[in-house]
Amino acid sequence: MLTTNPDLISLPDVSKMTDEEFDAEIQKGLDDVQAGRTTTIQEMFDQLHKDIKQGK
């Protein structure tokens, strides 16, 4: 059985955002990249496979 993993990133509903809120979310992402807070696709898939095996 799959459950919600609170460690996963929740995506905001951009259809309900103002332009300013959208711009702020984009800026947060750019700031993360600039600060090196990134994950490779391989790391993401490795974690996904691990979570699936553990039933998360």
GUTORKOL-298410 format. One line per field, with one value per residue: residue number from 1; residue in three letters; z negated, x, y negated of N, C-alpha, C in turn. Coordinates in pm, whole numbers, plus 32768, in hexadecimal, padded with zeros to 4 digits. Layout:
# GUTORKOL-298410
i [NUM/...]
aa [ALA/...]
n.up [Z/...]
n.east [X/...]
n.north [Y/...]
ca.up [Z/...]
ca.east [X/...]
ca.north [Y/...]
c.up [Z/...]
c.east [X/...]
c.north [Y/...]
# end
This chain:
# GUTORKOL-298410
i [1/2/3/4/5/6/7/8/9/10/11/12/13/14/15/16/17/18/19/20/21/22/23/24/25/26/27/28/29/30/31/32/33/34/35/36/37/38/39/40/41/42/43/44/45/46/47/48/49/50/51/52/53/54/55/56]
aa [MET/LEU/THR/THR/ASN/PRO/ASP/LEU/ILE/SER/LEU/PRO/ASP/VAL/SER/LYS/MET/THR/ASP/GLU/GLU/PHE/ASP/ALA/GLU/ILE/GLN/LYS/GLY/LEU/ASP/ASP/VAL/GLN/ALA/GLY/ARG/THR/THR/THR/ILE/GLN/GLU/MET/PHE/ASP/GLN/LEU/HIS/LYS/ASP/ILE/LYS/GLN/GLY/LYS]
n.up [8000/8055/7FBA/7F55/7F63/7E84/7EAC/7FB2/80B5/80C8/81CC/8229/8283/83A3/843A/8391/8334/8307/83EA/8361/8290/8325/83A2/82BC/826B/8343/8324/822F/8280/8336/8284/81E5/82A0/82D8/81DD/81CF/817B/81F1/829E/8343/8462/8451/833D/82E5/835A/82DF/81D3/81F0/8242/815C/809D/8106/80EA/7FD6/7FA3/7F97]
n.east [8053/803B/80A4/808C/81B3/8244/8337/8351/834C/824C/8187/812D/7FE8/7FE6/7F24/7E86/7F1A/7F93/803B/8117/813A/8177/8266/8305/8316/83A2/8490/84E8/852B/85FB/86B0/86E9/8771/884E/88C6/8919/886A/8804/8799/8809/8781/87AE/87D8/86D8/8638/86AD/8663/854E/8523/8581/84C7/83DC/8412/8410/830B/82A9]
n.north [8076/7F25/7DFA/7CA1/7BEB/7B1C/7AA3/7A6A/7976/788A/7811/76CB/7649/75B9/7542/74B5/73E6/7297/71B6/7150/720A/72EE/7299/7283/7390/73FD/736F/73D8/74DB/74A4/7432/7513/75B6/7514/7516/7616/76D9/77D9/7905/7A22/7ACC/7BDB/7C00/7BBD/7C89/7D68/7D3C/7D43/7E4F/7ECF/7E72/7EE4/7FF6/8001/7FD5/7ED5]
ca.up [8000/805B/7F61/7F71/7F21/7E63/7ED7/803F/80CF/80FD/8233/821B/82F2/83E4/8475/832B/8306/8349/842F/82FC/824C/8385/83AD/8240/826E/83A4/82E7/81CC/82CA/8368/820F/81C1/8302/82C3/815E/81D9/8142/8264/829C/83CA/8486/841E/82AD/82D5/8378/8276/815E/8214/823B/80CE/805C/8136/80A9/7F48/7F9A/7F79]
ca.east [8000/8088/8078/80C9/8234/824F/83B9/834A/8329/81C6/8189/80BF/7F89/8007/7EAC/7E47/7F7D/7FA2/80BC/817F/8153/81BC/82F0/834B/8334/840E/850A/8515/856E/867A/8708/8715/87D5/88C6/8904/8944/8806/87CF/87A1/8814/8713/87D1/87BA/8648/8605/86DD/860E/84C8/8526/858F/8445/837B/8433/83EC/827C/8288]
ca.north [8000/7EA9/7D90/7C20/7BD7/7A8D/7A6F/7A44/78EB/7876/77AA/766B/7641/753A/7505/7462/7385/7217/71AC/713A/728A/7344/7268/72A4/7420/740F/733A/743B/7546/7470/7424/759A/75E0/74C2/753F/76A1/7734/7822/7996/7A5A/7B26/7C60/7C00/7BBB/7D0E/7DC2/7D26/7D72/7EE2/7EF3/7E59/7F47/8075/7FF7/7FC2/7E48]
c.up [8000/7FFC/7F89/7F21/7F04/7E8C/7F69/804B/8101/815E/8220/8296/8336/8421/8412/82F7/834F/8393/83CB/82B2/82A7/8392/8332/823C/82D0/8369/827D/8210/8300/82F7/81E3/821F/82EA/8244/8160/819B/81B4/824F/832C/83E4/8452/8388/8293/82EE/8310/81FA/8179/820B/81AB/8085/8086/80F3/8017/7F35/7F78/7FEC]
c.east [8058/804D/80BD/8149/8244/82D5/83B8/831F/829A/81CC/8114/8065/7F9A/7F8D/7E66/7EA5/7F70/8027/812E/81A0/819E/824E/8342/8370/83A6/8492/8541/8560/85F5/86DF/873E/8783/8858/8911/8930/88E4/87BD/87E0/87AE/879D/8730/87B5/8724/860D/8632/8684/8581/84C1/852F/850A/83DC/8393/840A/8356/8253/823D]
c.north [7F83/7E42/7D0F/7C13/7B42/7A50/7A42/79B2/78E5/7801/774B/766D/75BA/74F6/74A8/73F4/72FF/7218/719C/71BB/72EA/731B/728B/7338/743E/73E0/7399/74AD/751C/7461/74AB/75CA/7596/74EB/75D1/7705/777A/78B8/79C5/7AB5/7BB2/7C69/7C05/7C46/7D74/7DB6/7D59/7E0A/7F12/7EE3/7EBF/7FCE/8075/7FDE/7F34/7E0B]
# end
